[in-house]
């Protein structure tokens, strides 16, 4: 950047500040964090190798930050507060910004902004998942910085528990609690704390499904808060739901994430609801998966909904309740929602293979088996991951820590490739390699014989053999829809309840998708025609009104 | 899909047809191609394992296609033509749609639509790059199908030459020529053929930069046609450009893609232009890269612009012309554009490393060296690709075919990872593996000593050594801006021409980006202030006007 470039940047930043004030903002950020901005790049020796007044000493590297802060304060002229967000430690070791330098930055410009906002690393650390870090993971980096400025300080680190938040403030670590993901999971988090409604907090599970919308260019979703992103489009509210306009009663079969959400929200609408769960515990796959390494926080999906349902006298929970079609029909429900879940395939069909493989010669397990407590018969386990989200990687970690010799084979080029979108991929592959898992990427399973799995390179189709006492197949799931088929048959030519499959039983997907589908069922029951002939949501319309005059 | 699902689909398709007519379309497509649609999935045994009237025999598998065709014809009622696009061969071998079945489909429903549109494989074959297939690559799959229906037929296959198009029609292969990418490169292609202006055709080079917008979610670009995607936003026209409003003369230094485009379009605006090129040929990096395996068609970027410039008496081309600052200033140009290109780095800095590696102990080459004819001193070549677009892969292919033992090392998980967006990645990695290139993905170069390159796993940082007689570094480029610096210095405190760096000399990028930047310079010269304070293009504004009523 030449001197003219720097002058341009400063002028453009002033113009942006002026526009922000015009748009009515109360707080204007000067941003030197997340590895994203010119201000951070000037601060860091990693990027700044200038030999002029903006390079070399920390004072020089902080010059642009100081100038932009001064410009911003001048432009704002007291009409808004000015915050500065800064990366405390770039976590790249040699040549990166480190705590010591950040302290020196605060000595230089610590009194300029009205509030400091600290963050650490890039987005993948700033928004690290619960699988890889506990709540408040940035405390160790930030503690003590507050004492270097008289201005209040903000910090983040997926704060989900009011106790931790209060401790941060009482201990003098932070003045303000920053909590983006927890506010996505529960936009009323501050209000519930204020009103002492702690048990009603819908606590973020730290899965980063919300983050995936960024790189998959899809509407934002939240495992805990299915109304996220649907507030305007569908009129869903994080807390409220319009009352039922009928007095129909509803049976929900299956107490996994879809069934729990449906029963809860139907209950809030005032329906008489029976939630029938065949096992002795609510939660379905979430209960089983939350026992896997790093996924303990996911149980909050169940805990929150159980807590809500307990307060609803019109929702009856029947555990240990196996129901068949005739029983269901005998009760005269107005509606039946089947949230019966899904099961993992045993035949190798997934993204790569559309037809079953012949795998009879080896011991074949699925995630369902392992989650139910089964383990491979021998030591050499080939885990074939053609699902690409978290489960293959988690199961490889589990078996490796239990002493199995695990080879993870996947047609993708990275372990758990889809977790690129949750920003976990590099941590997952590192952890597996460090646990001694043998990783074979870009290879598909093509067959098996006694003690041997055959794989092929996805580029050349060249085959190789692998020692294999047991195959663990993480490929794709099938809906558990036998009860639905049975019910449809029983209902032929006979009046009866409306039927609907929801969650994994309708379409196996993420836990977030199952919760969302449970909510959709509850929101739309008796309200929307199910023909699908009209889109059940609002759409943004792109208008071609020019914002600026075109040249010539 | 249940019978109700099929009824829904048919009804929704009818509704879509009705909306298309309401919107004024003249041609309505029934789509069974590109691996994308339910109609193709029903046709193909790869996906269809139904045991009802829609599965099993081809007649059954084609039932939904027949029904939707009949629905569409009925709904259209003669108010539009009905086309059917169909995948002739899924190219997946066993269980995929193949030519024989497509012939049988034509026997069943060949007379229903008004026109047939044939395609082959999925999008990556349908829009295969010139690196991997010649013009008209689908002819062998499509030839003879026309004879099975009385209706006219359309086909595709990157038809860029009028001779090939005419031959397709004369030989009875096709009635209509489908050409999406050639029409992106030159929207006036049909008009130019009609008027016999063959030499003026801006022929598609088959690089698939246009395709990359799809998965990178960016505005569409074309290497040959920089106005693509800028017609509305910036008011650029594929053929026309407004005349200059001044009588200034312009010097363009450098005859690569940016300089050629700038000189051409400045010439069309009426400026007196001198294009000074230091070598004896126009084209810059395009001339050198077009000699690499598979890239011959890229030379059209140069040929088209040379042809255009030859017709412009106000553009003077000076070959073998090395100019220095004082010479330039002595000629009193009103404007000087420096299109001096870029050079590849020799120090290992790229996406992974931000600071130079110590590589002095080995023979280091860059793409510039290899493109200039230099070759590694020994047999064992380590090619370190931290650029991730095509060049690393192409150079590995070149050296492997010349007999070098090439190991390609890259921190990405795939060879030429960015070519996922041009749909070439799997072909590139396959070709390299088949040529015996040793591929080491997810590893970064970290150092070198006599005869050895050291690499580290990007996940664990575990190091390994590789035999290495020579390192070929494909990492990043630096602008060739020495002349610009010299000119700026000479101009200090002295009146003189406006100066601007364009293309790779401003910001090393794709050939498409360099051509675009040359066009931008020509479009904006003397027209737009260069302050950057106002966006030089129109923006779409998202309005929140509902298209549909919200439930409740």
Boltz contact constraints between the chains, C-beta under 6 A:
constraints:
  - contact:
      token1: [A, 8]
      token2: [B, 532]
      max_distance: 6.0
  - contact:
      token1: [A, 46]
      token2: [B, 354]
      max_distance: 6.0
  - contact:
      token1: [A, 217]
      token2: [B, 217]
      max_distance: 6.0
  - contact:
      token1: [A, 235]
      token2: [B, 550]
      max_distance: 6.0
  - contact:
      token1: [A, 242]
      token2: [B, 552]
      max_distance: 6.0
  - contact:
      token1: [A, 354]
      token2: [B, 46]
      max_distance: 6.0
  - contact:
      token1: [A, 413]
      token2: [B, 413]
      max_distance: 6.0
  - contact:
      token1: [A, 413]
      token2: [B, 414]
      max_distance: 6.0
  - contact:
      token1: [A, 414]
      token2: [B, 413]
      max_distance: 6.0
  - contact:
      token1: [A, 429]
      token2: [B, 459]
      max_distance: 6.0
  - contact:
      token1: [A, 430]
      token2: [B, 459]
      max_distance: 6.0
  - contact:
      token1: [A, 430]
      token2: [B, 460]
      max_distance: 6.0
  - contact:
      token1: [A, 433]
      token2: [B, 459]
      max_distance: 6.0
  - contact:
      token1: [A, 433]
      token2: [B, 460]
      max_distance: 6.0
  - contact:
      token1: [A, 459]
      token2: [B, 429]
      max_distance: 6.0
  - contact:
      token1: [A, 459]
      token2: [B, 430]
      max_distance: 6.0
  - contact:
      token1: [A, 459]
      token2: [B, 433]
      max_distance: 6.0
  - contact:
      token1: [A, 460]
      token2: [B, 430]
      max_distance: 6.0
  - contact:
      token1: [A, 460]
      token2: [B, 433]
      max_distance: 6.0
  - contact:
      token1: [A, 527]
      token2: [B, 551]
      max_distance: 6.0
  - contact:
      token1: [A, 528]
      token2: [B, 551]
      max_distance: 6.0
  - contact:
      token1: [A, 532]
      token2: [B, 8]
      max_distance: 6.0
  - contact:
      token1: [A, 534]
      token2: [B, 548]
      max_distance: 6.0
  - contact:
      token1: [A, 535]
      token2: [B, 548]
      max_distance: 6.0
  - contact:
      token1: [A, 536]
      token2: [B, 551]
      max_distance: 6.0
  - contact:
      token1: [A, 538]
      token2: [B, 546]
      max_distance: 6.0
  - contact:
      token1: [A, 538]
      token2: [B, 550]
      max_distance: 6.0
  - contact:
      token1: [A, 539]
      token2: [B, 547]
      max_distance: 6.0
  - contact:
      token1: [A, 540]
      token2: [B, 542]
      max_distance: 6.0
  - contact:
      token1: [A, 541]
      token2: [B, 543]
      max_distance: 6.0
  - contact:
      token1: [A, 541]
      token2: [B, 545]
      max_distance: 6.0
  - contact:
      token1: [A, 542]
      token2: [B, 540]
      max_distance: 6.0
  - contact:
      token1: [A, 542]
      token2: [B, 542]
      max_distance: 6.0
  - contact:
      token1: [A, 543]
      token2: [B, 541]
      max_distance: 6.0
  - contact:
      token1: [A, 543]
      token2: [B, 543]
      max_distance: 6.0
  - contact:
      token1: [A, 545]
      token2: [B, 541]
      max_distance: 6.0
  - contact:
      token1: [A, 546]
      token2: [B, 538]
      max_distance: 6.0
  - contact:
      token1: [A, 547]
      token2: [B, 539]
      max_distance: 6.0
  - contact:
      token1: [A, 548]
      token2: [B, 534]
      max_distance: 6.0
  - contact:
      token1: [A, 548]
      token2: [B, 535]
      max_distance: 6.0
  - contact:
      token1: [A, 550]
      token2: [B, 235]
      max_distance: 6.0
  - contact:
      token1: [A, 550]
      token2: [B, 538]
      max_distance: 6.0
  - contact:
      token1: [A, 551]
      token2: [B, 527]
      max_distance: 6.0
  - contact:
      token1: [A, 551]
      token2: [B, 528]
      max_distance: 6.0
